[in-house]
Amino acid sequence: MMESPDPTDVLIVGAGPVGLLTALTLAQAGASVRVLEKEPDIIDSPRAAVYFPSTLIVLEELGLLPELLEIGFTNDTFGTHIPEFGYSAVVVTEPIAGIPYDYQLHVGQHQVARVAMDHARKLGVEVLFGHEVTALHEHEATVSVTTASAEGEQVFTAKWLIGADGARSTVRKLAGIEFEGHTWPERFVATNVYFPFNELGYQQANFVCDPVNMAVIAQLDREGLWRCTYMEDSSLPLESYEERIHQRYEWFMQGRKDYRVGSSSPYLLHQRAAETLHKGRVLLAGDAAHATNPCGGLGLTSGVWTGVVLADILGAVLRGEESEEVLGRFSDERRRIFWNVVTPAATENKRMLQEADPAKRREDLQHVKALKDNPDSGALLMLFAYKVIGDVLRPGSRWKDADPSDRVAINIGDRQGQIH
């Protein structure tokens, strides 16, 4: 076994956007942080790629937004397509007094992670790739993990450990924390494809509502790369999913063949949250804490906010400004946000996208029409994602003014869904 490096205040497992944004937030608050990632580099497979105004607050506050605006692009339109009825609605987000952004940012998750990592490293955060966590041990005032790497076994020690290592979190499993909820019966397939969807009437972000060919389609970059995520029966053989991509494209691309698949990734969807996000010296953030189906983009949004709210309160605990009991309140509040805000909205979006009942499909059509006809529709769509910020748990929080909902004229307090 190799000699253990110096202990840090916080050890974070997982170098995705949530792990690295959390690391950067902690480092800016004066904490010493080390990040461990089992992969050899930041992962570039198809993942969430749209950052709502409520997440742009985080990127701006951490000093990352100017760079990310140069890498990605902004979008203020959202299309809902119901091909069966030959109907498409386009909602445009207008500027709202009291809201700093009237657009969403389309940028790859790996690009956000890389920019966050560059900033974090400048503040002394150590990011180690190729380190897979194999064991976890808690002590009275510290916690340590054992990792396997090309150099052999190593032990890393810190005052606190944050698992930001995804829905299949090793940290959560080693800590013996249950992942409550259910896994959806369908398989989703996320594909990155070079194809001019805009020529077929698609907006830069779209829902396609259809009982067989539901999809979420969004432009990813300025070079013509798009994300097309669709659903298939999970009883179909996983190993041949790539062969079926072309059959599905036949429908979305209306018979055109001038496309090039960049990458693809099949995955199961969860509606689950950890029974607690705080156990001893172990804390959870991102998909390790709560994983939702991706319909509507609330997984990334709530995952980032769980991470940065945690970073703020943990920084305060490390400085002696807050007692450790705030960590229990953090767990309760983030679970409340997941089960009461994220889950109902994401579940309703998924239902609407794949609804098979003809009467319900006609009802959904009326809701989409009502949204299109409502002058506040863009604001309602945009404001809903602010509901995932929730209680930031301390008066001196860096995020105390982040949620503008009580400062704007449109009330979303009772709103349960993004579309209706």
C-alpha positions, 0 to 999 in steps of 0.5 A, spaced: 500 500 500 502 506 498 503 512 503 497 516 504 497 523 502 495 529 507 488 529 510 483 534 507 477 537 510 473 534 504 473 528 500 469 528 494 468 522 490 465 523 483 468 528 478 462 529 474 459 537 474 456 536 481 462 533 484 466 539 481 462 544 482 461 542 489 469 542 490 469 549 487 464 552 491 467 549 497 474 551 495 472 558 494 469 558 501 476 556 504 476 548 505 481 544 502 478 539 497 480 532 494 476 529 488 477 522 486 474 519 480 475 512 477 474 513 470 481 515 467 478 522 465 472 526 465 466 522 461 464 525 455 458 520 453 451 523 452 448 526 458 444 532 460 446 538 456 441 544 458 442 549 464 436 553 466 436 560 468 436 557 476 442 553 474 446 559 471 445 563 477 450 558 480 455 558 474 455 566 474 456 566 482 462 561 481 465 565 476 464 560 470 459 563 466 463 567 461 467 561 459 461 557 458 457 562 454 463 562 449 463 554 449 456 553 448 450 557 446 443 560 449 436 558 447 430 561 449 425 557 445 421 550 447 417 546 442 412 541 444 410 537 438 404 532 438 405 529 431 398 525 431 394 531 431 399 535 426 400 540 432 406 544 434 407 549 440 413 554 440 414 557 447 419 563 447 421 565 454 421 573 455 425 577 459 422 578 466 423 583 471 427 580 477 430 574 473 437 575 471 437 570 465 431 570 460 435 564 456 437 557 458 444 555 456 446 548 452 453 546 453 455 539 454 456 536 461 463 534 460 465 541 458 462 544 465 466 539 469 472 541 465 471 548 466 469 547 474 475 543 474 480 548 471 478 553 476 478 548 482 485 546 481 487 553 481 484 554 488 488 548 490 483 542 489 487 536 487 483 531 482 485 524 481 483 520 476 483 512 475 482 512 483 476 507 484 473 507 491 473 500 494 472 501 502 470 506 507 471 507 514 469 512 519 473 514 525 470 519 531 473 525 527 475 523 520 472 518 515 477 515 510 476 511 503 481 506 500 482 506 493 485 502 487 489 505 482 494 503 477 499 505 483 496 500 487 492 501 494 491 508 497 488 511 503 485 518 503 482 521 509 478 527 510 473 530 515 467 529 511 466 525 505 461 527 499 459 521 494 457 525 488 458 518 484 452 517 480 445 513 481 449 507 482 454 510 487 459 506 491 459 511 497 452 510 498 452 503 498 459 502 502 455 507 507 449 502 507 444 508 505 438 505 502 436 508 495 428 508 496 423 509 490 422 505 483 426 504 477 422 505 471 420 499 466 422 503 460 429 503 457 432 510 455 437 511 449 440 518 449 444 519 442 448 524 439 447 525 432 449 530 426 443 532 423 439 539 421 433 538 425 431 545 425 430 544 417 424 539 419 421 544 424 424 542 431 426 548 435 433 548 439 429 544 445 423 539 444 418 534 447 415 530 442 409 526 445 407 520 442 406 513 445 411 509 440 416 515 438 416 519 444 423 523 444 426 529 447 430 533 442 435 538 443 441 542 439 448 541 443 453 545 439 454 550 434 457 545 429 450 541 428 450 536 433 444 534 437 441 530 442 435 525 440 433 521 446 428 516 445 425 510 449 424 503 448 422 497 451 427 494 456 425 487 454 429 488 447 436 485 448 441 491 450 447 488 446 443 490 439 440 497 441 445 500 436 442 496 430 435 499 432 437 507 432 436 507 425 429 504 425 427 510 430 431 515 426 427 513 420 421 517 424 424 522 427 428 525 421 422 523 416 426 518 412 432 523 411 438 519 411 443 525 411 445 524 419 451 521 422 451 518 429 456 521 434 455 517 440 449 513 444 448 511 451 442 506 453 440 507 460 435 505 465 431 511 469 430 511 476 425 515 481 429 514 487 432 518 493 437 516 498 433 514 505 438 520 508 443 524 505 447 525 511 450 519 515 455 520 520 461 523 516 458 521 509 454 526 505 451 525 498 449 530 492 447 529 485 444 523 482 448 519 488 443 523 493 437 523 488 435 520 481 430 522 476 427 521 469 430 526 465 424 528 462 424 536 463 431 537 465 430 537 473 435 532 475 441 536 473 438 542 476 436 539 482 443 535 483 447 541 482 443 545 487 443 539 492 451 540 491 452 547 492 447 548 498 451 542 501 458 546 500 455 552 503 453 549 509 459 544 510 463 550 509 460 554 515 460 547 519 468 547 518 469 554 520 465 553 526 459 558 524 454 552 524 453 546 528 453 539 525 445 539 526 444 543 519 446 537 515 440 533 518 436 539 516 439 539 509 438 532 508 430 533 510 430 539 505 433 536 499 429 529 500 423 534 500 425 538 494 426 531 490 419 528 492 415 534 492 417 538 487 422 534 482 418 527 482 411 530 480 413 534 475 418 529 471 413 524 472 408 528 469 412 530 463 414 522 462 407 521 462 405 526 457 411 524 452 409 517 452 401 517 454 397 512 450 390 513 452 387 517 446 382 521 451 388 523 455 392 525 449 387 530 447 387 533 454 394 534 453 393 537 447 389 542 450 394 543 456 399 545 450 395 549 446 393 553 453 400 554 454 402 556 447 396 561 448 398 564 455 402 570 455 406 568 461 407 561 458 415 562 457 415 565 464 412 559 467 416 554 464 422 558 466 420 559 473 418 552 475 426 550 475 427 555 481 423 551 485 428 546 486 433 551 490 428 550 496 431 552 503 438 554 503 438 553 510 442 559 513 441 566 513 448 568 511 448 563 505 451 565 499 445 562 495 440 566 500 438 571 494 438 565 489 430 564 488 427 570 485 420 567 486 417 571 491 420 578 487 416 576 481 409 578 479 408 571 476 406 566 482 408 559 481 408 557 488 402 552 487 404 550 480 406 542 480 408 541 473 412 544 468 407 544 462 401 544 466 
